Amino acid sequence: MRVPLLMDYSPILVIRITTPTIREELVKVADQAYLAKVPKLLIFLVDGYQNAEIARSKGYRGENDGSMGYFFKE
């Protein structure tokens, strides 16, 4: 699921995990047992590529245009 934004640029990706086997794999990888039991499991990711594209579309040209620092900058 992507958050709709102007020109289909979305620097954030939200994934809803509903499959029990995937939840169990996440429990193993993250070493967090509660992940298998929560009623809703959402994972939020920052799309670095889209973030860089948004920065470039706004005229930003720099060596760190794909960095997380620009994502959090107001």
MARTOR-771091 format. One line per 5 residues: number of its first residue (from 1); their letters; for each residue x, y, z of C-alpha. Coordinates in nm, 2 decimals, padded with zeros to 4 digits. Example, Ala and Ser with C-alpha at 12.3 -4.5 7.8 and 13.67 -1.06 7.14 Angstrom:
# MARTOR-771091
1 = AS = 01.23,-00.45,00.78 | 01.37,-00.11,00.71
//
This chain:
# MARTOR-771091
1 = MRVPL = 00.00,00.00,00.00 | 00.14,00.34,-00.09 | 00.02,00.67,00.04 | -00.11,00.87,-00.27 | 00.07,01.19,-00.33
6 = LMDYS = 00.09,01.44,-00.62 | 00.25,01.29,-00.93 | 00.25,00.95,-00.76 | 00.56,01.03,-00.56 | 00.55,00.85,-00.23
11 = PILVI = 00.86,00.84,-00.01 | 00.68,00.61,00.23 | 00.58,00.25,00.18 | 00.34,00.08,00.42 | 00.31,-00.30,00.42
16 = RITTP = 00.03,-00.48,00.61 | 00.14,-00.83,00.71 | -00.16,-01.07,00.73 | 00.00,-01.41,00.65 | 00.09,-01.60,00.97
21 = TIREE = 00.40,-01.77,00.81 | 00.54,-01.43,00.72 | 00.48,-01.30,01.07 | 00.66,-01.60,01.21 | 00.96,-01.53,00.98
26 = LVKVA = 00.96,-01.17,01.11 | 00.96,-01.30,01.47 | 01.27,-01.50,01.39 | 01.45,-01.22,01.21 | 01.36,-00.94,01.45
31 = DQAYL = 01.37,-01.16,01.77 | 01.04,-01.01,01.88 | 00.78,-01.27,01.97 | 00.50,-01.03,02.01 | 00.49,-00.97,01.63
36 = AKVPK = 00.31,-01.30,01.59 | 00.04,-01.20,01.83 | -00.05,-00.84,01.75 | -00.39,-00.79,01.59 | -00.25,-00.57,01.30
41 = LLIFL = 00.10,-00.56,01.18 | 00.21,-00.26,00.97 | 00.57,-00.20,00.85 | 00.66,00.15,00.75 | 00.95,00.19,00.51
46 = VDGYQ = 01.11,00.49,00.35 | 01.16,00.46,-00.02 | 01.51,00.61,-00.08 | 01.47,00.61,-00.46 | 01.14,00.80,-00.45
51 = NAEIA = 01.29,01.03,-00.18 | 01.57,01.12,-00.42 | 01.33,01.17,-00.71 | 01.12,01.41,-00.49 | 01.43,01.60,-00.39
56 = RSKGY = 01.54,01.63,-00.75 | 01.19,01.74,-00.86 | 01.22,02.02,-00.61 | 01.55,02.14,-00.74 | 01.78,01.98,-00.48
61 = RGEND = 02.11,01.88,-00.62 | 02.36,01.74,-00.37 | 02.58,01.45,-00.30 | 02.33,01.32,-00.03 | 02.01,01.36,-00.23
66 = GSMGY = 01.91,01.00,-00.15 | 01.99,01.02,00.21 | 01.75,00.98,00.51 | 01.85,01.33,00.62 | 01.66,01.49,00.33
71 = FFKE = 01.35,01.28,00.40 | 01.32,01.42,00.75 | 01.41,01.77,00.66 | 01.11,02.01,00.66
//
